[in-house]
Amino acid sequence: MPRQRLTRPVNVSVVVLALGVAVLDSLTKLWARHELANGPRHVVGPLWFRLTYNTGISFSINRTGPIWTTLMALVIVLVVAIVAVQAAPGLATVGFGLLLGGGVANEVNRLVVVPHQVTDFISVGWFPVFNVADAAVTLGFCALIVAMLRGSTLVEK
Protein backbone atom coordinates (compact mmCIF):
# COMPACT_ATOMS: atom_id res chain seq x y z
CA MET A 1 0.00 0.00 0.00
CA PRO A 2 1.52 3.37 -0.98
CA ARG A 3 2.23 5.94 1.69
CA GLN A 4 0.12 9.03 1.82
CA ARG A 5 1.74 12.26 2.80
CA LEU A 6 -0.01 14.44 5.28
CA THR A 7 0.50 17.76 3.60
CA ARG A 8 -1.43 20.94 3.65
CA PRO A 9 -1.27 23.49 0.88
CA VAL A 10 1.07 26.41 1.54
CA ASN A 11 -0.28 29.81 0.57
CA VAL A 12 2.74 31.24 -1.24
CA SER A 13 1.07 34.65 -1.50
CA VAL A 14 1.17 34.98 2.29
CA VAL A 15 4.89 34.22 2.28
CA VAL A 16 5.61 36.69 -0.54
CA LEU A 17 3.59 39.46 1.13
CA ALA A 18 5.24 38.78 4.49
CA LEU A 19 8.71 38.92 2.94
CA GLY A 20 7.82 42.17 1.17
CA VAL A 21 6.65 43.75 4.44
CA ALA A 22 9.77 42.53 6.27
CA VAL A 23 12.12 43.90 3.60
CA LEU A 24 10.32 47.26 3.41
CA ASP A 25 10.33 47.55 7.19
CA SER A 26 14.04 46.68 7.43
CA LEU A 27 14.95 49.25 4.79
CA THR A 28 12.91 52.00 6.46
CA LYS A 29 14.38 51.22 9.88
CA LEU A 30 17.89 51.29 8.41
CA TRP A 31 17.10 54.67 6.87
CA ALA A 32 15.68 55.96 10.17
CA ARG A 33 18.69 54.87 12.23
CA HIS A 34 21.00 56.64 9.78
CA GLU A 35 19.02 59.74 8.83
CA LEU A 36 17.30 60.53 12.11
CA ALA A 37 20.24 59.99 14.48
CA ASN A 38 20.78 63.75 14.76
CA GLY A 39 17.17 64.66 15.46
CA PRO A 40 13.58 64.46 14.22
CA ARG A 41 12.28 65.69 10.87
CA HIS A 42 8.93 67.30 10.33
CA VAL A 43 7.11 65.82 7.32
CA VAL A 44 3.69 67.48 7.16
CA GLY A 45 1.04 68.52 9.67
CA PRO A 46 1.24 66.29 12.75
CA LEU A 47 3.53 63.75 10.98
CA TRP A 48 7.14 63.61 12.15
CA PHE A 49 9.96 61.14 11.69
CA ARG A 50 11.42 60.77 15.20
CA LEU A 51 13.91 58.00 16.07
CA THR A 52 13.09 56.00 19.19
CA TYR A 53 13.79 52.47 20.38
CA ASN A 54 11.32 50.15 22.07
CA THR A 55 12.39 47.24 24.30
CA GLY A 56 8.79 46.19 24.85
CA ILE A 57 5.92 45.37 22.55
CA SER A 58 3.23 47.66 21.13
CA PHE A 59 2.78 50.91 23.02
CA SER A 60 6.00 50.13 24.97
CA ILE A 61 4.25 47.47 27.07
CA ASN A 62 6.69 45.36 29.12
CA ARG A 63 9.76 47.55 28.58
CA THR A 64 11.41 46.11 31.68
CA GLY A 65 11.56 42.53 30.40
CA PRO A 66 13.18 42.56 26.94
CA ILE A 67 14.33 38.93 27.06
CA TRP A 68 10.86 37.74 28.06
CA THR A 69 9.29 39.97 25.42
CA THR A 70 11.63 38.63 22.73
CA LEU A 71 10.93 34.99 23.61
CA MET A 72 7.17 35.46 23.77
CA ALA A 73 7.14 37.42 20.51
CA LEU A 74 9.17 34.66 18.85
CA VAL A 75 6.68 32.01 19.96
CA ILE A 76 3.77 34.15 18.73
CA VAL A 77 5.45 34.73 15.34
CA LEU A 78 6.03 30.98 14.94
CA VAL A 79 2.40 30.16 15.78
CA VAL A 80 1.15 32.86 13.40
CA ALA A 81 3.46 31.50 10.67
CA ILE A 82 2.08 27.97 11.05
CA VAL A 83 -1.48 29.25 10.69
CA ALA A 84 -0.72 31.97 8.13
CA VAL A 85 0.73 29.67 5.47
CA GLN A 86 -2.64 27.91 5.43
CA ALA A 87 -4.60 31.12 4.83
CA ALA A 88 -7.63 31.00 2.58
CA PRO A 89 -7.45 33.09 -0.60
CA GLY A 90 -8.66 36.68 -0.44
CA LEU A 91 -8.73 39.00 2.53
CA ALA A 92 -7.37 36.31 4.88
CA THR A 93 -4.25 36.03 2.71
CA VAL A 94 -3.69 39.78 2.92
CA GLY A 95 -4.39 39.86 6.65
CA PHE A 96 -2.09 36.98 7.50
CA GLY A 97 0.63 38.22 5.13
CA LEU A 98 0.68 41.66 6.78
CA LEU A 99 0.48 40.20 10.27
CA LEU A 100 3.27 37.69 9.67
CA GLY A 101 5.51 40.17 7.84
CA GLY A 102 5.20 42.78 10.58
CA GLY A 103 5.80 40.24 13.32
CA VAL A 104 8.84 38.77 11.61
CA ALA A 105 10.26 42.23 10.85
CA ASN A 106 10.03 43.42 14.45
CA GLU A 107 11.43 40.15 15.77
CA VAL A 108 14.40 40.31 13.37
CA ASN A 109 14.98 43.92 14.47
CA ARG A 110 14.88 42.83 18.12
CA LEU A 111 17.31 39.95 17.59
CA VAL A 112 19.77 41.21 14.96
CA VAL A 113 20.07 44.98 15.05
CA VAL A 114 22.09 46.71 17.75
CA PRO A 115 20.67 47.96 20.03
CA HIS A 116 18.51 44.85 20.48
CA GLN A 117 15.35 46.89 20.48
CA VAL A 118 12.69 47.66 17.91
CA THR A 119 13.38 50.82 15.91
CA ASP A 120 10.38 53.14 15.81
CA PHE A 121 10.29 56.39 13.86
CA ILE A 122 6.81 57.38 12.63
CA SER A 123 5.24 59.93 14.96
CA VAL A 124 1.72 61.26 14.46
CA GLY A 125 0.51 63.75 17.04
CA TRP A 126 -0.19 62.23 20.45
CA PHE A 127 -0.10 58.62 19.16
CA PRO A 128 2.89 56.44 20.22
CA VAL A 129 5.81 56.31 17.78
CA PHE A 130 5.62 53.25 15.50
CA ASN A 131 7.18 51.71 12.35
CA VAL A 132 6.14 50.04 9.09
CA ALA A 133 5.95 46.60 10.75
CA ASP A 134 3.63 47.93 13.46
CA ALA A 135 1.37 49.44 10.81
CA ALA A 136 1.36 46.13 8.89
CA VAL A 137 0.41 44.18 12.03
CA THR A 138 -2.44 46.59 12.75
CA LEU A 139 -3.73 46.49 9.16
CA GLY A 140 -3.38 42.70 9.12
CA PHE A 141 -5.50 42.35 12.26
CA CYS A 142 -8.09 44.72 10.79
CA ALA A 143 -8.23 42.70 7.56
CA LEU A 144 -8.70 39.46 9.51
CA ILE A 145 -11.46 41.00 11.64
CA VAL A 146 -13.25 42.22 8.50
CA ALA A 147 -12.88 38.77 6.93
CA MET A 148 -14.36 37.14 10.05
CA LEU A 149 -17.24 39.61 10.19
CA ARG A 150 -18.00 38.79 6.54
CA GLY A 151 -18.08 35.11 7.44
CA SER A 152 -15.04 34.29 5.30
CA THR A 153 -12.97 31.22 5.93
CA LEU A 154 -9.57 32.24 7.33
CA VAL A 155 -7.63 29.02 6.73
CA GLU A 156 -7.87 26.19 4.23
CA LYS A 157 -8.96 22.87 5.67
N, C-alpha and C positions, 0 to 999 in steps of 0.2 A: 504494500500500500504506500503510495507516495506521501511524502511529508507536506503538510500545509504550513505555510508561513503565517504567523499572526502579525500582519502588517496593517497599519492604518495609513491612509493617504496623507502626505505632507503637503500643506498649502504653501507652495513656493512663493506666492505673492506676499504672504505674511513675512517670510524671511527676507525677501528683497526690500520691502517697505521698512522693516526693522533695521536692516543694514543701512539703508539710505538715511534714516533718522539718526542713527548712531554716528555715521560719518559727518553729516551736517552739524550735529551737535559738537562733535570733537573739533571740527574746523572752527566753529564760532567760539568755542571756549579757548582754543589756542590763540585766536585773534584777540579775544578779550584780555587774556593774561599778558599779551605783548603790548597791545595798544592802550589799555586802560590802566596800566601799572602806575602811571603818573597822575591819575585823577579821572573823574567822571567826564562824560561828554553829553551835552544836551542834544537831543535829536529833534524833537518837535513837541510842543505842548507839554504834557506831563511825562513824556517818554524820555528817559535818560539811560545811558549805558554807564553802569557803575559797578566796578569790580568788587565782589565779595566772595568769601568762601564759607561753605556750610558743612559742618561736621555731622550734622543730624540728617533728618529726612525733611520732607516738605514742611515749610513754615518754620524751619529750624527746630523741629521737635526732636528731643533726645540728643542735644548737642554735647552732653557730658559723657556719653557712652559711644564713641565712634567705632570701637571694635565690635560691640554688640550690634550697632546699627548696620555696619558693613556685612556682618554674618547674616543677619535677618533679611537684609535687602537681597543678598545673594540667593538665599533660599527662595524668597518670593519670586525673583527673576527666573530661577530654574523652574518653579511650578508654573509660572505664566508661560514660559517657553514650551513646556510639555503640552499645555492646553492650546496655546496659540497656533502651533503648527497644524492643529486639527480644525482650524476655524472654517466655518461655512463660508461659501462665497458671498460677496456683497459687503454690507456695512460691518459685519463681524470681522471680515478680513482686514478692513481698514482699522477698526478699533483695536484688534489684537496686534496688528503691525505697529501702530503708533505706541501702544502700551509697552510692547516688548522692546521696541527700539529705544524709547525713552529710558526704560529701566536698565537696559544693558549699557546705554551711554553713561548714565550717572554712576553705575557700578564700576565701569572701566575707569572713569574719572577718579572715583574714590580709591581704587586699587593701584592705578598706574601712575597718575600724575602727582608730582610733588608740588605743594603739600597734598597729603592724602585726604583731601576734602573735595566736595563738589564745588566747581566754579560756577558762580551765579553772576549775571551781569545785566539783565534786563530789568529796569526799574520803572514802574508806572505809578505815579502818585503815591498814595499811602500803602499800596499793595506790596507784600514782601518781594524782594529781588528774586528773580528766577532765571531759567535758561531755556534753550530750545527743547531739551529732553523733558523738562518739567511741563512745558506747554504741550508736547506730544503725549505725555502720560494723561494729562487732563483731557485733551481732545479725544484720546483713545477711550477713556472711561465714558465720556459723553456719548461717543458713537455706540459703545456697547449698551449703554442704558437706553438709547433711542431704539436700537435693534431689539432689545428685550421688550420695550413698550409696544413695539409693532408686532410682537409675537414671532419674530424671526428666530430661526435656529442659530445658535452661536457656534456649535461645533458639529462636525460630521460624525455620524455614528458608524 
